Amino acid sequence: MSKAASTRVALANSTALLPSLAPLLHEWLPRQRWFAGKGQPVTAFSLVSATEILPVDPESAGSSADNGPGLLHLLVRVHQPSMPASPDDCYQMLLGVRATLPPWLAPALIGHVKGGPLAGLAVYEGLHDPRLAELLLERLRTPGTLGPLRFDRGAAPIPAGLTPRVLDTEQSNSSLVYGNAYILKIFRRVFPGINPDLELPRALSREGCGRVPEPVAWFEATASEPLTLGVLQPFLRGAEDGWQLALRALATGHDFTREARALGHATAEVHTALATALPTPVLRRSQTEHLAAGMMERLEAAAHAVPALVPYVPGLRTAFDAVAALGHRGRSWAAQRVHGDLHLGQTLRAADGFWSLIDFEGEPARPLLERRRPQPPVRDIAGMLRSFDYAARSHRPWNAEWAAHCRTAYCDGYAEAAGADPRSEPELLRAHETDKAVYEVVYEARHRPDWLPVPMAAIQRLAAAVD
């Protein structure tokens, strides 16, 4: 066995590796935008897997003659007993290791290891190192396994030598762009089972739906159930984010209904393709009552977390009661796989006006099993309707008419393409829009208190709605 290979085995199996990194992770991890347990104490870490994608040789790395980086892939379970919903989240980390860090990598520094197999070495966020980012792409170009990691790709070849850069816009994940040709999304908080952001775009590709970029390559951890770790897709160069387009239209006083109608059409095409590709169960009495009960539970939890909601609870719960009552009387609804977190920021418009939908991961805060569960399509509709309202209320003065026109145009476009109008199910649509607004209230209260008036305005409207 070569020296590098023996080092790889020693590091991967070293019981001292994680304890030596733990002091650094305690300081660094809670500061990351993608860490879900902010504000709650981390009591311990446990190692799920350790893999050297690029071997770390402590002897050569510690010498001034060879300061080449190593790349260490970790899956670490983070223990936070004060978070009963998810006390043991699993996170993916790609750590660069060098003897000394060049000045241009200083912002990526996590810290210097004091003991264990990496004693004396600098550990840093590896995605910011172009040499390590290029290595990730090379692994995806040549499928195979490396310890518990499996790299795979589709039939299309991936060119080599593409320059990587980190995108700083995402919060729950991290992304690398390669040569403006591909984008690699790295899932930070990982769950057992295939991630919808890989599963659904692949299903849509098989149906010939061009509204979603097709996965080019992906990698996962092999276990009793695979853990999706990253997905490489075409980078839609020159496409503009729907949220920014909407804000620009508001700022310049331009109409956005044409874009909203086209976006409704695109959403319907995606829903139609998903309904063809994957099972479409029917929500009958018990499932409908369960759906309404879940919404009610989230409302009660939200009111406990955000007291400003309390006065509106009686009015809001009528939306959920109406759905439960219809189910009790025998009303059923079709369900299917949906986007799960659809809003203007999850859409891109090309220069020719063609709309694409991206980021099919769903709401990262919800369990993966729930995100993969078939839902009524109006869940996505409700998310987009709330997004138009968000855009309008982020503008001063608030342009209620702009939001109303966009909401109408979006539903019109959807109805034209789908052959079914989401407004024909008013109880279900109101319930999902209410559920979304309740989620927004909790999110804003925790992360952006200045934005709390935006969903609270919707809460007031929805609580006063007449069935």
Secondary structure as UniProt FT lines:
FT   HELIX           3..13
FT   TURN            15..16
FT   HELIX           17..28
FT   HELIX           29..31
FT   TURN            33..34
FT   TURN            36..39
FT   STRAND          44..54
FT   HELIX           58..61
FT   TURN            64..65
FT   STRAND          70..79
FT   TURN            81..82
FT   TURN            84..85
FT   STRAND          88..98
FT   HELIX           103..108
FT   STRAND          109..112
FT   HELIX           116..118
FT   TURN            119..120
FT   STRAND          122..125
FT   HELIX           126..128
FT   HELIX           130..141
FT   STRAND          144..146
FT   TURN            147..148
FT   STRAND          149..153
FT   STRAND          164..167
FT   STRAND          173..178
FT   TURN            179..181
FT   STRAND          182..187
FT   STRAND          189..190
FT   HELIX           196..206
FT   TURN            207..208
FT   TURN            210..211
FT   STRAND          217..221
FT   STRAND          227..234
FT   TURN            237..238
FT   STRAND          240..241
FT   HELIX           242..252
FT   HELIX           257..277
FT   STRAND          282..283
FT   HELIX           285..305
FT   HELIX           307..312
FT   HELIX           313..328
FT   TURN            329..330
FT   STRAND          333..334
FT   HELIX           344..346
FT   STRAND          347..349
FT   TURN            351..352
FT   STRAND          355..357
FT   TURN            360..361
FT   TURN            364..365
FT   HELIX           368..371
FT   HELIX           378..393
FT   HELIX           400..418
FT   HELIX           422..424
FT   HELIX           426..447
FT   HELIX           449..451
FT   HELIX           453..463
//
